[in-house]
Amino acid sequence: MTYPSRIRWLKYLNHYSKALYRAANCQYQQVTWQGLRSCFYSSHCPTERKAEECGSVGQTHTVRDALHQWTRKFKEEKIPEPDLSAGYIIGHVLGFKRAFLDTPEMRAMYATDLMTRLDEKQTDRINGLCQKRLQRMPIQYVLGEWDFRFLTLSMKQPVFIPRQETEELVGLVLHFHRKKPNLHFLEIGCGSGAISLSILHELQQSTGVAIDQSVDAINLTRHNAKRLCLSDRIQTHRCELSDSPRLPDCIMGKYDIIVSNPPYIFQEDMPDLAPEITRYEDPKALKGGVEGMDVTLRILNMARHLLLPGGSIWLEGDPRHPAMIQKWLRTNPHTQVQLVNVLKDFCQRTRFCHLKYLPYKR
Ligand SMILES: C[S@@+](CC[C@H](N)C(=O)[O-])C[C@H]1O[C@@H](n2cnc3c(N)ncnc32)[C@H](O)[C@@H]1O
């Protein structure tokens, strides 16, 4: 396939996936599943019946055959987002990445690429990866990489897969601190490194310290930092933030900001998580304790020892958390932390808290 064809494929997939993601995650759906399906099939396949005529999964010939056969198989096995899963895997094997936005013209041109013939090696690889998806492995682990803002990050089970909301958290941090190019930050719970590495990438004189309780997470952050040539501006430590009043040595210092997307699922909500999450992601990346605030409260408790006066704390959380944090801060004035703003995510859920360390005047 030629380079322009790859771009078309990329743009098509990215457009489709982002629309689908929003449709799946927002309560008020502007883009419906039905609408997406009809858009998909009307552009690229005359009728859905055609897909049924494509033969078994093992007899794939063209990109379109593979797409339809695996979509059908995923549907039969009740795999969530069947079209999208097949599309991502096949695009990945063909060497495309999720990166660009789409236009209607691009989508129309894309139709020809569907007739590209797959060789035996490609077919085997597609089948192997699709088998993993059949086991409900998240697509990010199946592909081994995922895009976060402007970076492509390696993904490795069981390290937490960065979510779209967190891209917004980083956007808020960068917007708020845009006049401080040499920002010095601390990230608690860095996972794959998505937040820290994006800040380093987009604020080119910034420096940071990132910690995580998980060895796998720290190794992945280091690996991603190296691949992205950002290692010289980040220190990484395997370290667990505990309830102990003594600060871990590795995070001692004075920072402009603390940023964290801590584990924040309420204990009672854990059983409702999808198998993709419970089977594959580290439970310690998810479990926030009874009220989802265990790590959040540890951060608020120690912030005054780590932040410069006026320094910021940026937190992602559950929509119930801002009110709970506000209430907790009222009964814990020793923290000298104030909630200054609550911001919503793309689904209008109160998701992000901006707090400040404002020491008492002596
Ligand atoms: C929700 S994930 C966020 C990962 C990454 N920052 C992101 O947004 O994709 C939470 C991370 O915090 C780490 N973590 C959980 N409890 C921790 C603790 N007490 N101290 C340090 N890290 C912790 C987990 O291992 C996990 O990587």
The ligand as a Gaussian input file, in Angstrom:
#p B3LYP/6-31G(d) Opt

LIG

0 1
 C       -5.154000       5.400000      37.376000
 S       -3.495000       4.934000      37.177000
 C       -2.847000       6.356000      36.326000
 C       -1.627000       6.067000      35.500000
 C       -1.186000       7.240000      34.604000
 N       -0.862000       8.402000      35.368000
 C       -2.278000       7.568000      33.614000
 O       -3.010000       8.537000      33.815000
 O       -2.403000       6.839000      32.618000
 C       -2.899000       5.113000      38.811000
 C       -1.423000       4.764000      38.991000
 O       -1.070000       5.014000      40.364000
 C       -0.259000       3.974000      40.830000
 N       -0.444000       3.944000      42.292000
 C       -1.501000       3.448000      42.967000
 N       -1.351000       3.624000      44.285000
 C       -0.151000       4.267000      44.447000
 C        0.569000       4.723000      45.590000
 N        0.073000       4.595000      46.824000
 N        1.769000       5.314000      45.389000
 C        2.266000       5.459000      44.145000
 N        1.620000       5.042000      43.037000
 C        0.430000       4.465000      43.181000
 C       -0.729000       2.752000      40.095000
 O        0.250000       1.746000      40.056000
 C       -1.094000       3.319000      38.735000
 O       -0.006000       3.216000      37.845000

